[in-house]
Structures are given as C-alpha cells and as structure tokens.
Amino acid sequence: MSFLDMAKARWTCRDYDPAKPVEQEKIDAILQAIALAPTAKNFQPFRVWVAQSDEAMEKVRQVTPCSYGAPLAFIIAYSADEAFLRGDGKNFGEIDASIAGTHIILEASDLGLGSTWIGAYDAAKLHELFPELEGYVDVALFAVGYPSASAQPSPKHSASKSLDDIVTFI
C-alpha cells in the first residue's frame, strides 16, 4: 500500500474489541516505528510508556474518557532539557514527540490496528497516577487495539479543507 493510500485508510477508532489483545510483536513494531521517528538534531528527547496491564489501563481511564475500551495505550512525553533549542529559544520537544506519535498511529494502521490520538485528558492527574512521568512534559496518549466489529470512522473523517485553503505557493 502506498503512503497516501495508508494515510487515506487510517481513521480514529472510538470502539475497540476488549476481548482481543494486541500481540507483543505488533507492540514491538510500533516501538520500532517510534524509534525511527525523525527529530530535531536526532536528539530524540521523548520517552514512551506502554500502559497494558489492567492496573495501568484503569489509570488511563481515570484521566480520559477517550480510551474507548482499548487494551493498551502509549503515553508520550518529552524532556525539555534533552530537546533541541533553536537560536530563538524554541524548544522542539513537543514537535519531536508529536512526530513520534504520528508514527504510532501510522504503524498501528499498517498492522491492522485502530488508534486514537488522545489530547483530551487530565494532565495533572496523569502525572499523579503515573509518577514515572516526573521530569517529563506530557504531549498525548494513544489508545491502540483492534477495532470492534461495529467500529467505523467518524462522519467527519474524510472531510478536509481544500488545498486552495491550506496551501500558498510563494
């Protein structure tokens, strides 16, 4: 499948099959895709936590209503001290972590899994429940799993602005 075909086929899953766990080899493939994400100066200032135990997923459900029954979640955050700083002081940690997050959702799709990029969560509670995040700036959570039989893309999935609205040649 070409990249554009995969990008068109990928959609946000909001209903996961709780009876079908994600195989370790697929988790490993997603982690490999994360490690290959391009980052500023290749500093890779992010860290990923894989929440897959019942206890960890219960904590994820406490910080967001958007896990949709997924059997696992990736938490991605960055160390501001490890990120590239542009000359004007711009820290690239969030950008680098977001690129890695994009690799999560694209690799998940390539593996036949559904995913949800979760931005709606209680960040303070996330840090309270996951003390491992101390010293890191959280960016997003990613629910990953097999879509349920009734899962389908949102009606707005295929809607996008026209290229004329988002592109300017200069």
N, C-alpha and C positions, 0 to 999 in steps of 0.2 A: 504494500500500500504506500502511495506517495505521502509525503508530509502533509500536503494540502488536503488530501483525502482523509488522513487521520485527523487533522485539525477540524474538518467539517463533521466527521463522525463522532468526535468526542462531545460529551454533554455532561451536565451536572446531575449526578444521581442523588435523588432525595428519598430513596426507598431501597434498602439493602436486604438481602436474604440472610437473616440471622443464623440460619442452620448451615451455612456454607462458609467455613473459614478460608482465609487466604493462605495458600501454600507458602512455606518458607522460601522456596526457590523464587516465587514471584516477589516476595518482600525483598529478598536479596537483589533481584533485578532492579527494583525501584531504588534501593540504596545505591546500587552501582550507577544508575542514571543520575542520582543526586550528586554523587562524587564527580561526575563528568560535566556538571553544570559550569558554564563559563562565569568567572568572577573577576572583578577589577584586580589587576595585577596577580591574578590567580591566588589571592590571599585566602580564599575560602573561609571567611570569618564566621560562618554559620555552624550550627550544631542541630542535629535532628534526634528527637526522642521518638521511639516507636511504642505507642501505647497499644498493647494487645492483650494483656491479662484482663480478667473480669474486673479486678480492682481498678486498674488504670482506666479502663473504658467507663466505669462508673464515675470516676473523677471527671473525665471528658464530658460526660452527660450533665454533670453538675455545673459546668462552665458555659455550656451552649446547648440550645435546643436543636442545633443543626447537624448532629451526627447521624440522624436518620436511621439508627439501628445498625450502623456499620460495625463490623467486628474488630476493626483496628483504626487507629488514627496516627498520623505523623504530626508531631509538634515541631515547628521550625522557628529558631531564634538565632540571633547573631550577637557576637561580642563587638561592641563599639570600638574597643581597644585594638582588636585584630583586623579591623576593616581598613581598606584603602581610604585615605583622605585626599580629596582633590585640593589644589592650591588655595581655593577659597574656603576650605574647611568642610565641604560637603562630604559626609560620611556615606560610603557605598554599601554598608552592611545590609540595610533593608532591601536595596536593589539586588544584591547578590543572593540573599535568602529568597527573594521573590523569584529569581531565575531558577533557583534550585526547586522551589515549589512548583513552578511550571513543568519542570522535568518530572516531578511526582505525578501530576495529572496526565501528562502525555504518555509516560511509560505505563501507568495503570491502564490507560485506554488501549495501548498496544497489546497489553497482556489479557485483554478481555474483562478488565475490572472497571467498576464505576468509581468515581471520586467526586468529592465536594470540597472546594476551596472555602474554608470557613473563616470569615473575618468577623462574624458576629459572635463574640464570646466575651466573658468577663475576665479581662486580663489580670486584674488584681487577684481574683480567686484562682486563676490558673497558676499564678506564682505561689499562692498559698498552698494549693493542693499538690503542686509539683515543685518542691524546694530545689530539685536538681537544676531548675532554670535560673537560680541565683547568679547574678552577674551577666545575664543574657537579656537582650531585648526581644520579646516575642513578636513574631510577624504574622503567623497564621497557623491554623490547624487544618489538616487534610483528612477527611473521612475517606476510607478506602475499603472496598469489598465487592462482592458480586451483587449486581442489581437484582432485586426481586423480580418475579415473573411479571408483576404489574408496573414496574418502574418504567418511566418514559421521560423524554426531555420535556422541559417546560415549554409552554406555548411560545414564549419569547426567545427560545433557544436560537432559532435561525434568523431572528431579526437583528439587523445591524445597520449602522449608518452607511450611506453610500460612500464610495471612495471620494467623490467630489466634496463630501462633507468633512472628511478626515485627512485628505492629502492636499498638499500645496507644493507644486514644483517651483523651486527658486533658482 
